[in-house]
């Protein structure tokens, strides 16, 4: 008889999980987990803290369920062994929280603790989302408004209040990856469900829609598939660009779209680009996408990023200083998803290391995430290298001192930050004492001009470039 140990089972689970979560989330929340024991069809995993366990249960319960079912089959169960700090005792001792279906969890520890009523009921998880496929956490209250998304958010609220009645039908929201499109369209769905519970709201990705259609074709159930979608009152379909090249899927979606629209039902869609730039979609479908309102969602500006960080920390009951919030907002200026990933990682590092969230911890956390710092040629390293070369202190580069030698060193450092990092001009200026983007532009131009007219300075710049290149290798 083949004996399978808990390590092998958990490694198989990790492979399933890795296919269903972002890489950074996998590293932060699943790599630290250790397999503890396997008895019958109950796998126990050990997590490093109570906070860690609660975060997994709140955010990744569906992923864990999928992995356990895939690896161990129906009827398999998961339990946690949580490492608890024992205060004055050396080390930490684990206690176990079992998570069986439809039963209370039991906690055993050196200290008596509360019993928890289980929200982790595997069978009920699917049924909660079966009708709408919406995530309850996506609401308008948790969606931060800024110049980058004001039109889209206002249109979404109008649709949520009067679905199918406004001229915003269909509502098409487009923008790059991680900018909050899915959050906003699901917020629309959740608002409608709350105010109009008799309406059938359905959220579906275009990929899932396609797979459902392919299954219907294979099983000769196309009519049942179409009839199901014709019952929907508010259809929210995510990432319509993935319908590209799928002619049969586009055909059925065209008929469903026409029927719903003519019946006064609301259609909400997202895409990574405006309808005019979508490739591989039928013209008649694209023309219908333009019937209502098309609104873009752009990269969040600094003020929006600061507001997002404030909101996230407030939701998690964590207080951090303004200098840390500003550092994060200036350092991560790409998209909301990456910013949230940084916040999650920062919270995890604080929990795992039992450390206060300060500027130093923020910098250490970002070293593992921001691409330009991964090469070790980040703003901090550039400032240190330039300061040493010109025999200055790093603080001199950030100060308001106007001595010529310091100004030249500061401008040189800004020049290399522009060349070697992904930081915006505004972010670079922030790291040099809160200077604005125009100062950075002037610095880059000055360095270029000086290299054209001063051979000695040009040699210095090339020498510094070689130092930085060596560090990047």
Secondary structure, DSSP 4 states (H G I P E B T S, - for coil): -----HHHHHHHHHHHHHTTS-HHHHHHHTTT-EEEEEETTEEEEEES-HHHHHHHHHHSHHHHHHHHHHHH-TT-EEEEEEEEE-TTSSSEEEEEEEE-TTS-B-EE-SS----B-----HHHHHHHHHTT---TT--STTS---TTTHHHHHHHHHHHHSTTTSS--SEEEE--TTSSHHHHHHHHHHHHHHH-TTS-EEEEEHHHHHHHHHHHHHTT-HHHHHHHHHT-SEEEEE-GGGGTT-HHHHHHHHHHHHHHHHTT-EEEEEESS-GGG--SS-HHHHHHHTSSEEEE-----HHHHHHHHHHHHHHTT----HHHHHHHHHH--S-HHHHHHHHHHHHHHHHHHT----HHHHHHHHHTT-HHHHTT-SHHHHHHHHHHHTT--HHHHHS----HHHHHHHHHHHHHHHHH----HHHHHHTTTS--HHHHHHHHHHHHHHHHH-HHHHHHHHHHHHHHHHHH-
